[in-house]
Amino acid sequence: MTIDWNHFTPLSSLAGGVLIGVAAALLALCNGRIAGISGIVGGLLRPQRGDLGWRAAFVIGLILAPLLYRVLAPLPEIRIEAGSGLIILAGLLVGVGTRYGAGCTSGHGICGLSRRSPRSIVATLSFMAAGFATVFVMRHLLA
Amino acid sequence: MNLLFALLSGLIFGLGLILAGMANPAKVLAFLDLAGLWDPSLALVMGGGIAMGSLAFALARRRTQSLLGLPMQLPTSRQLDRRLIGGSVTFGIGWGLAGICPGPALVLLGSGSDKGMIFVVAMLAGMGAFEILERRSVAAANDKHTHGKTA
């Protein structure tokens, strides 16, 4: 294993992680909800009375975040290497998978591990392993 | 009031993703590429998030109502099944293909990225497919149940 020290950003990544934790804390303590993005978005596709407002507000906040960030500082680099076909396939798999698996990097990875939930520990190990394996296949076997 | 806090939470979450480097798919893939030039930064994102989250959920666990007087709706299921693992593996494959998971996808959409928008549309289609399949399997289960009773 070779560590890429040039792109290693320990301070900003740790600070960003803490901010994500603060956001999850806010939603749990004030709204009584888990900050799991796939669950919040998925719930919008299964409309229930009185349940849509907070979901929509949270999603709008996420979408507005880069606009607010730009006011405070220049946006960091965003580079998407995948072509459109691969993006569509990836999006479909992420959509279906997170709903069957009942969570993603936020709901299982951050909130679930914070709660020491056995389901989230298993889910996080599963998607991390699949992510590592997929990148290995794409970059080192197929490329 | 609860809408305001949800909006604020979404905003802070998004700012955190951007600052952390999670909104840059190339950086996410560099984290997932253990055999290449490995960028371990995103392990620190999880570390920071879980440290804060652990404090918050230790407090949240003791409450039956949120600070705004809403019911605490934290997951209670403990079932480890094929759905959980199969779904998570499927998600992980999709994540590894493009380096994008649901939160960063919405941030990319907000940043005006075309590919971000394409990803979000595909992700919503995947979630929609799940809803349709779920409704069908629930209906089929109910059907079986009523037939069982009349037979």
Interface residues (C-beta under 8 A of the other chain):
Chain A: M1 T2 I3 D4 H7 F8 T9 P10 S12 S13 L14 A15 G16 G17 V18 L19 I20 G21 V22 A23 A24 A25 L26 L27 A28 L29 C30 N31 G32 R33 I34 A35 I37 S38 V41 G42 L45 R46 G53 W54 R55 A57 F58 V59 I60 G61 L62 I63 L64 A65 P66 L67 L68 Y69 L75 P76 E77 I78 R79 I80 E81 A82 S84 L86 I87 I88 L89 A90 G91 L92 L93 V94 G95 V96 G97 T98 R99 Y100 G101 A102 G103 C104 T105 S106 H108 G109 I110 C111 G112 L113 S114 R115 S117 P118 R119 V122 A123 T124 S126 F127 M128 A129 A130 G131 F132 A133 T134 V135 F136 M138 R139 H140
Chain B: N2 L3 L4 F5 A6 L7 L8 S9 G10 L11 I12 F13 G14 L15 G16 L17 I18 L19 A20 G21 M22 A23 N24 P25 A26 K27 L29 A30 L32 D33 L34 A35 G36 L37 W38 D39 P40 S41 L42 L44 V45 M46 G47 G48 G49 I50 A51 M52 G53 S54 L55 A56 F57 L59 A60 R61 R63 Q65 S66 L67 L68 L70 P71 M72 Q73 L74 P75 S77 R78 Q79 L80 R83 L84 I85 G86 G87 S88 V89 T90 F91 G92 I93 G94 W95 G96 L97 A98 G99 I100 C101 P102 G103 A105 L106 V107 L108 L109 G110 S111 G112 S113 K115 G116 I118 F119 V120 V121 A122 M123 L124 A125 G126 M127 G128 A129 F130 E131
